[in-house]
């Protein structure tokens, strides 16, 4: 690892084998589930694999809400332990999309900014695998410029009225709610990040219309969410009015640095290795290179998870994980495709085709890699 990259990363956990037993338990569970036909390994399972029964089976074993304090219905475990579980689930291509956003992003946001009533209501439901969330940040025509948010929240009696459109909202057609970023004060061109606030919006409330965005492979994961004078009670304001930008960006480390940023195509890589081993695919030296890249990403991502647990700043290192990890995911898809004839076994070809179709999204979700490279460059210049 280069010294430039190394100095962006936090120190890793002292005991790298602390979660070995937990990983073994998860692997045994996954093997049992696969043998029972509960799931088939898939690419991009944290986005495409929505299975509420599987989510509840994880909850029953204490593998949801792991970092939620016990007083809020959680399990009071470490970020490092949660990382181990999520990494094993993704490596197996297990269907984790139903709870992914809630467990990854909403939980730490609620713990940091939620009211006591919000915590006591939502955190136990997320931990039980009964409450699913989306994120309402991106908007049409604004690209990666979240400061250009036009969704407006207007003060009314007892709460707020929200009107606007959110786009690329993963799982909104199935989720119960999302955190919506809206403008609560007129845009000041000199201070574009001011005047933004966050709200907990019921996706089944009057005035909410959810329109599917169908991918080129005919899959439906993304949605456009249109809000037309949607009423949100005062007790569903999330955090502090006017502090939406700071709140949203402070949690990006959780969204950008996790194992989902480098393991989306790992089931394809693992299948490719198995087929090389049995001789159904010609051996190629680049397999070792991709395994090495995954190993490096594992170490980098683990370091960020531990830093987040210590409440250390991790924005730059999380951006680095996201850029390098999602590039690796896409490269694995192309590697498998170039190795394989069109008459490859159907299940293997399906993994490849899905990986290729999903590849453009890898580098877009969570902030485009082009934007994040600028973030990293500026960060390096400040050190």
PELINHU-V626291 format. One record per run of one state. SS is the DSSP state (H for helix, E for strand, L for the rest). FROM is the first residue (numbers start at 0). LEN is the number of residues. Records with the same first field share a line. If there is no record, write none. Layout:
BEGIN
SS = FROM-LEN ; FROM-LEN
END
This chain:
BEGIN
L = 0-2 ; 6-13 ; 35-9 ; 48-3 ; 60-9 ; 72-6 ; 91-5 ; 113-2 ; 127-5 ; 136-9 ; 148-3 ; 156-2 ; 166-10 ; 183-12 ; 202-5 ; 214-5 ; 238-5 ; 250-1 ; 256-2 ; 261-4 ; 278-7 ; 309-5 ; 339-6 ; 362-6 ; 381-2
H = 2-4 ; 19-16 ; 44-4 ; 51-9 ; 69-3 ; 78-13 ; 96-17 ; 115-12 ; 145-3 ; 233-3 ; 243-7 ; 251-5 ; 258-3 ; 265-13 ; 285-24 ; 314-25 ; 345-17 ; 368-13
E = 132-4 ; 151-5 ; 158-8 ; 176-7 ; 195-7 ; 207-7 ; 219-14 ; 236-2
END
